[in-house]
Amino acid sequence: MNFFGKAKDSIILVLKGIAMGIGNAIPGVSGGTIAVVTKIFDRLMEAITPNIKKLIKNMPFLIPVGLGMVIGIFCTSLALDKLFETYYVPTQLFFLGLIIGSIPTILRECKKETPKLRPINLIPFFIGAIFMVALLFLNEGGSMFTAGAALTARDIILYIIMGFIGAAAMIIPGVSGSMIMKVFGAYDSIISAVANLDIAVLTVFAVGAVIGLFAAVKIIDVLLKKCRQGTYCLILGLIMGSVIHIFPAEFKFNVQGIVGIFLLLVGLAIPYLTELPSKIKK
């Protein structure tokens, strides 16, 4: 392949990475699903490996995709940081719509292996739901972190854990890594850190994300092969248990509240529209 052919392929990979980055930055939108739609998911799963030789060999693919993801996440985070600051209630309701709208997708994944839901898999569902409700009361409805505050030892551990979970969830089709972070109350502070280039927070979070990304490929492959339905039932429980946590306590039937209700409906439709191209193709 000549230089122009390679350059064209790299630009296309950057654009696909940007699409993934935007998806990963928005709760309820699955970066893994976008990777499937853009036809890079299988190659991505093969390229992310702890084998150094294979990793180096896959760099011409990983670098442009990774660059695109960074651009997509950063640009989206700048916009979202301003929205949270000025229009908190409408933005939260929009994300709530995205998250609720993603539930049918997760439910379909639960039933993909077998049409009927096995009673045994209700156990991880209830564990996930009860855990989130308990977390809500333990956290008194607040965020795990204070945006802009100095890092404590507790924050460092939690950011590494959030990076691990977020990166792991990022590569599962139908699951939004940022939605999982929103569920756990870490999303707002991460978006603020990206928008304000808080190097300390981003470095700690990145350590967890890198570990999570490499570890998750193997772990998720095993979980989805051995107990796919149970894994998605756990995710579904976490999501459904988080709904009351994400609904803004500041909601009122004023202009922002009415706009928020409209955006909630828009958010409900987006996960369906995201999957529409693949449905049309089928």
N, C-alpha and C positions, 0 to 999 in steps of 0.2 A: 504493500500500500504506500502511495506517495505522501509527501508532506501535507498537501492540501486535504487528502482523504483522512489522514490521522487527525489533522486540526479540526475538520468537520465533525468527526466522531467524538472528539474531546469536548467540543462546544455543545453537542447534543447531550453528552453525559452531564455536563455542568448544568444545563437547563433542566434535565431530569432530577439532578440533585437539588436544584432550587425548589422544584415542585415538592420533593420530599421534605425539604427544610421547612417550607411554608406549612405543609401538612403536619409535621411534627411539632410545630410551634403553636398550633391551634387545637385546644382540647376537643375531643370528639372526632377529629379527622385522623385517620390512620396513615402514618407514613409508610407502613408495610403494605397497605392496600394500594397506595400510589405507586410504590415500587413494583407491585404486581401489574397494575394498569400500564405503567411505562415499560414493562418487560425487562426489568433489571433485577427482580427479586431473587431468582434462582442463582444468577451470577454473583449477586451480593452475598448470599449465604455461603457460596463456595469460596469467595474471595476473602471473607473474614475468617482467618484461621490463625492459631498460635504457631503454625509451622512457618518459620522465618523465610525459608526459600520460596514457599508458595506465596507468602505475603508480599515479598519483593517482586515476584513475577506478576502479581495482580495490581501493583502500584499504578500502572498506566490507566487502569479502570477506577481504582479507589480514590486516587488524588482528585480527578475532575468531579467525581460524584461527591466526595467529601467537601471540596471547595464550594460546590453549588449548594450543599446543605448548610454550610456556614453562612453563606450570603442570604439564603432564604430565611434561616432562623433569625439572623441579626436584623434584617430589614423588617420582618414581621414583629420582632420583639420591640423595636423602636415605636412602631405604630400602637402596639398593644399597651405598652407602658403609659403612653399618653392617654389612651382610652380608659385605662383603669383609674388614672388620676382625675380625669375630668368627667367621665361618664361611667362610673363604677356599676350602678344598678343595671343599665341597659346591657353593658358588656357581660356582666355575670349572667344575666338572663339569656343572652345569646349563647354563651357557653353551656348553660344548663340545657338549652334546646339541642345543642350539638350532642351533648352527652346522652340525653334521653333518646334522641334520634338514632344513636349508635346501638341501642339495646337490641333492636331486631336483628342487626348484623351479628352481634355476639351470640344471640339465641340461635340463629341459623348455623353458626359455627359449632354450637353445642350439639346440634342435631345432625351435623354433616356426616358423622361416622355411623350413627344409627338414628332412624327417624324418631324413636321414642326416647324420652329422657329416663335414664336408669335411676331408680330410687336412691341407690348408694351415692350418686353424684349430687344429690340434694345436700349432703353433708358439707362438701366444700363451699357450696352456694351459701348456706346459712352461716358457715364460719366467716366467710368474706363479709356478708351483710352485717352480722353481729359485731365483727371487729370494727367496721366503719362507724356504726352507731356508737359503740363504746369510745372510739377515738374522738368522736364529736363532743361527747360529754367531758372526756378527760382533757380535751384541748379547749373546752368552753367556747367552741365555735370559731376560734381564732386560727391564725396561721402558725405553722411550726416555727417560723423565723420572722425576724423583724428586718425588713428591707433597709439596707444601708448601715445596719448596726455592726459593731466589731464582732469578728468570729470568735466564738467560744469553742472549747473542746467538744461540747455537745453538738454545736452547729456543724463542726467539721465531720463528725461521725455521721450525722443525719444527712448532710449534703452528699457524702460518699455513697450512702445507702440509696438516696434519691437518684443519684447519677446511675448507679447500678440498675435500679428498678426501671428508670426512665429509658435507658438504652436497651435493656432487655425487652421491654414492652414495645419499643419503637419498631422492632423487626418482626413483630407478629401481625400478619394481615388481619384487619378488623379491629385491632386494639390501638388506641392512641396513647403514646408514651406521655405526652403532656397532659392528657386527661387523667392518667394514673397519678401524676404529680399534683394535679389540681385536687384530686380525691384526697391525697395525703396532706394537702395544705402547703406544699412547697412551691407551687407554680408561680405565684405572684412575685415572690422574692427572686426566683431564677430569671424571670422576664426582666425585672428591674436590674439585676446584675448584668445581663446581656446588654440592655439598653444603655447602661451607665458604665460599661466596660469595667466592672468590679473584678479585677484580676484575681484577687485572693479567693473570692467565692467561685469564680469560673474555673480556677485551677483545681480546687478541691472537688468540685462537681465533675470536672473532666476526668479526674483520676478514677472516680467511681464509674463514670460512663464507659471509659475504655475497658476497665476490668469487666463491667457488666456486658459490654458488647461481645467480647471474646468468649466469656464464660457462657453467655446466654445462647449462643448459636448451638452449642452441644446440648445444654440443659433443656432448651426449648424443643430441640429435635427429639430428645428422649421423651419428654413429657407429652408432646403432641402425638408421638407414635404409641406410647404405652397407655396414656390416659387422657386423650384429647378432650373428651366430654367433661371430665372432672376438672381439667385445667381451665376450660372456658367457663364452667359453672362457677369456679372460684372468682374469676375475673368479673363475671356477671353479678355476683354477690357484692363484690367491692364497689362496683359502679352503682347498683341500685341502693346500696346502703349509704352512698355519698350524696344522694340527691338533696336531702334536707340540709346537708352541710353547705352545699353550693348556692342554694337559694339565698339571695341577699336579704339580710335582716332589715336593711334600710329601705326596703321596697315600700312605696306609697303610690296611690293612684293620682300622680301628678303627670307632667309632660314626660319626664324621664321614665316613669313607670309604664305609661301607655306605649312609648317607643320600645321599651324593654319587652313588653308582651308581644309586640309585632316581631321584634328580633328573635324572641324565643321561638316563634313559629317558623321564622326563616331558618334558624339553627336546626329545628326538627327536620327540615327538608334537605339540608345539605348532605348528611351522610348517605341518604338515598340517591341524590344527584351524583355524588362522587362515584357510586357503584354503577350508575346508569350506563356508561360506555361499555363496560364489560358485559352487562346484561343484554344490551343491544347486540353486541358481537355474538353472544351465545344464541 
